[in-house]
Amino acid sequence: MTEWLHSVPAVVQAWYGGSRAGDGLADVLLGKVNPSARLPFSVPVDEADLPPFDRDATTFAYDRWHGWWHLARNGTAPMFPFGFGLSYTSFELDDIDVAIRDDVIDIDGVVRNVGQRDGADVIQVYAEPSDGDTPARLIGFARVEVAAGGAAPFHLAVPVDRLSRRDPASRSWRPATGAHRINVGRSATDTTSSTVIVELG
């Protein structure tokens, strides 16, 4: 994509959408529908950014640092990050509040549509332990429709046990403890994300 990406205003990624996929894609391309989908993976800039691949290998260690976590751990910026998506309008997040109440992480805020088209934004919440040995994970998201020039509140309630870690030795889940960084934004690498540190356990 690097050879031609700079020459186009946008890229449309379409999967197997069924018998009406053509109609839906046409509605997006013609502007009848404002897109709000998000990437379920990161797109690297270069093939060299991916883990090594050996087609003749008989075994391979596929650890937790794969996909967008592999890029993040190596400090490699993706071309398009996990959770990325475009719209025919623009959004901003405001008044973000994160609090723990009764084993639930409550996230509140406001989505502002600062463009000239009605649309929907997808608010994403990521949690990352402070130990550096566990990758960040998406723990919640919400699609919020906002009229052009308007604002809409959002609320996410994320159970704390969603941050539990698997203990392979005991074959059980361990409750999350210690400091966790909670990022509320619009993709895994959103530089405008709001960050709050919470103490668990």
Backbone torsions as a table, in degrees:
resi	resn	phi	psi	omega
1	MET	NA	-24.7	-175.6
2	THR	-62.1	-23.2	-177.5
3	GLU	-73.3	-25.7	-175.2
4	TRP	-131.0	-5.6	-174.9
5	LEU	-58.3	-38.7	-178.2
6	HIS	-67.6	-12.2	-176.1
7	SER	-95.0	-3.7	-178.0
8	VAL	-124.0	149.3	-179.1
9	PRO	-78.5	-20.7	-177.6
10	ALA	-161.9	162.7	176.2
11	VAL	-126.0	133.8	178.0
12	VAL	-107.0	124.7	176.2
13	GLN	-106.4	117.6	-178.7
14	ALA	-123.5	129.5	178.2
15	TRP	-98.8	-158.1	-179.6
16	TYR	-78.9	98.8	-174.0
17	GLY	-96.4	6.4	179.0
18	GLY	84.9	-169.1	-172.3
19	SER	-66.9	-21.0	-179.6
20	ARG	-105.0	14.8	-177.9
21	ALA	-61.2	-39.2	-179.6
22	GLY	-61.4	-43.6	178.5
23	ASP	-62.6	-44.0	-179.1
24	GLY	-65.0	-42.7	179.4
25	LEU	-64.1	-41.0	178.2
26	ALA	-62.3	-40.5	179.7
27	ASP	-62.0	-37.7	178.0
28	VAL	-69.5	-46.8	-177.8
29	LEU	-64.9	-33.7	-179.1
30	LEU	-87.2	-3.0	176.9
31	GLY	83.2	10.1	177.4
32	LYS	-73.0	-28.3	178.4
33	VAL	-125.1	133.0	177.6
34	ASN	-87.8	116.8	-176.1
35	PRO	-65.8	148.8	177.4
36	SER	-143.2	13.5	-178.9
37	ALA	-72.8	159.6	-179.0
38	ARG	-131.3	149.1	-179.7
39	LEU	-68.8	133.4	175.3
40	PRO	-90.7	14.0	178.2
41	PHE	-158.7	170.4	174.6
42	SER	-97.0	146.1	175.0
43	VAL	-104.0	116.7	-178.7
44	PRO	-73.9	161.4	176.7
45	VAL	-73.5	-39.6	-174.0
46	ASP	-139.9	152.1	178.6
47	GLU	-59.7	-30.1	179.3
48	ALA	-65.9	-16.0	178.7
49	ASP	-76.8	-13.4	-178.3
50	LEU	-85.5	161.2	175.4
51	PRO	-60.2	154.5	179.8
52	PRO	-61.9	148.3	-179.0
53	PHE	-128.7	127.4	178.4
54	ASP	-124.0	107.7	-176.0
55	ARG	-67.4	-17.3	-179.5
56	ASP	-97.6	1.6	-177.9
57	ALA	-66.9	143.7	176.3
58	THR	-101.4	-16.9	175.1
59	THR	-140.5	156.7	178.7
60	PHE	-154.9	134.7	178.2
61	ALA	-87.8	108.2	-178.7
62	TYR	-105.2	83.7	-173.5
63	ASP	-85.1	-169.3	-176.0
64	ARG	-69.4	-18.3	-176.6
65	TRP	-92.5	68.3	177.6
66	HIS	-127.9	172.5	179.6
67	GLY	62.0	-138.1	-177.7
68	TRP	-68.8	-21.4	176.4
69	TRP	-68.6	-34.9	178.1
70	HIS	-61.5	-45.7	178.8
71	LEU	-64.0	-43.1	-177.9
72	ALA	-64.0	-43.1	-178.5
73	ARG	-63.8	-35.9	-179.3
74	ASN	-86.0	-0.9	-179.2
75	GLY	68.5	29.0	-178.9
76	THR	-99.0	119.7	-179.8
77	ALA	-73.2	130.8	177.6
78	PRO	-79.3	161.3	172.3
79	MET	-68.2	-46.9	174.1
80	PHE	-134.2	122.1	-175.4
81	PRO	-81.7	162.8	171.7
82	PHE	-52.7	131.8	179.0
83	GLY	87.8	0.0	-177.0
84	PHE	-77.0	146.8	175.3
85	GLY	-167.9	151.4	-179.7
86	LEU	-106.6	164.4	179.8
87	SER	-146.2	166.0	174.8
88	TYR	-85.2	6.6	175.3
89	THR	-137.2	-176.7	-178.2
90	SER	-127.7	148.8	-177.1
91	PHE	-128.8	155.8	172.6
92	GLU	-136.8	147.5	176.1
93	LEU	-103.2	143.5	-175.9
94	ASP	-146.7	161.6	173.8
95	ASP	53.4	44.0	-179.5
96	ILE	-74.4	131.6	177.8
97	ASP	-134.4	130.0	179.2
98	VAL	-124.0	128.3	-179.7
99	ALA	-147.5	151.1	177.1
100	ILE	-104.6	124.7	179.7
101	ARG	-138.6	119.4	175.3
102	ASP	52.1	53.3	176.8
103	ASP	62.6	25.9	176.6
104	VAL	-132.0	135.1	173.8
105	ILE	-92.1	113.3	179.4
106	ASP	-94.9	125.7	178.5
107	ILE	-120.0	121.5	178.9
108	ASP	-124.5	154.1	178.3
109	GLY	-179.5	-172.4	-179.1
110	VAL	-131.5	135.7	173.8
111	VAL	-103.4	126.6	178.0
112	ARG	-110.6	129.0	175.1
113	ASN	-92.2	105.1	-175.6
114	VAL	-97.4	13.1	178.2
115	GLY	-105.0	-164.9	-174.9
116	GLN	-112.3	12.7	178.5
117	ARG	-128.2	142.3	170.3
118	ASP	-61.6	148.1	-179.8
119	GLY	-168.7	-177.4	179.1
120	ALA	-131.9	135.5	176.3
121	ASP	-109.6	157.1	178.0
122	VAL	-116.5	108.6	179.3
123	ILE	-80.8	133.0	-176.3
124	GLN	-124.4	137.3	-179.7
125	VAL	-118.8	123.8	180.0
126	TYR	-117.0	145.3	177.1
127	ALA	-123.7	138.3	-178.9
128	GLU	-138.8	119.9	176.5
129	PRO	-64.0	155.0	-177.3
130	SER	-81.8	-5.9	-175.4
131	ASP	-74.8	-16.2	178.6
132	GLY	76.5	-2.1	-178.8
133	ASP	-99.9	-5.1	-179.1
134	THR	-126.0	129.7	-178.1
135	PRO	-69.9	158.3	174.1
136	ALA	-64.2	154.4	177.1
137	ARG	-138.8	149.1	174.7
138	LEU	-74.8	121.0	-177.0
139	ILE	-112.1	-7.8	178.8
140	GLY	-176.1	154.6	175.7
141	PHE	-155.7	159.6	179.6
142	ALA	-148.5	134.2	175.5
143	ARG	-92.7	124.8	-174.6
144	VAL	-123.9	121.6	177.9
145	GLU	-87.9	133.4	-176.9
146	VAL	-137.7	129.9	178.1
147	ALA	-70.3	154.4	179.6
148	ALA	-54.6	129.2	179.8
149	GLY	75.5	1.8	-176.0
150	GLY	-103.9	-173.0	179.4
151	ALA	-142.7	149.8	179.3
152	ALA	-142.3	136.3	177.4
153	PRO	-77.0	157.1	173.3
154	PHE	-138.4	155.4	178.2
155	HIS	-143.4	131.5	173.0
156	LEU	-125.1	136.0	176.0
157	ALA	-116.8	108.9	-175.4
158	VAL	-108.4	117.1	176.9
159	PRO	-59.6	135.8	-179.5
160	VAL	-60.4	-32.2	-178.2
161	ASP	-67.8	-8.3	174.3
162	ARG	-69.3	-15.8	178.7
163	LEU	-96.4	7.0	179.3
164	SER	-60.9	154.2	179.4
165	ARG	-114.1	143.8	178.2
166	ARG	-79.9	128.8	176.5
167	ASP	-103.3	104.0	-176.5
168	PRO	-64.8	-28.9	-178.3
169	ALA	-65.3	-46.4	-178.9
170	SER	-95.0	-3.4	-178.5
171	ARG	54.1	47.5	-178.7
172	SER	-146.1	172.0	178.2
173	TRP	-97.9	135.6	177.3
174	ARG	-104.5	133.3	177.7
175	PRO	-60.7	144.2	178.0
176	ALA	-69.5	136.4	178.0
177	THR	-135.0	162.8	175.7
178	GLY	83.4	-171.6	-176.6
179	ALA	-74.8	135.2	175.6
180	HIS	-129.7	137.0	176.3
181	ARG	-90.3	120.2	178.5
182	ILE	-103.7	119.4	178.8
183	ASN	-109.8	128.6	178.8
184	VAL	-115.8	113.4	-176.1
185	GLY	-158.0	-151.1	-173.7
186	ARG	-121.3	1.3	173.1
187	SER	-168.6	175.0	-177.9
188	ALA	-68.0	-22.6	-178.4
189	THR	-120.2	24.4	-178.6
190	ASP	-63.3	115.1	-178.4
191	THR	-72.8	-12.5	178.8
192	THR	-97.9	8.6	-179.4
193	SER	-59.2	148.4	171.6
194	SER	-91.4	131.4	-175.7
195	THR	-116.6	132.0	177.9
196	VAL	-132.8	135.3	176.2
197	ILE	-95.2	127.4	177.4
198	VAL	-121.1	148.8	177.5
199	GLU	-103.1	125.4	-179.8
200	LEU	-111.2	150.7	176.5
201	GLY	82.5	NA	NA
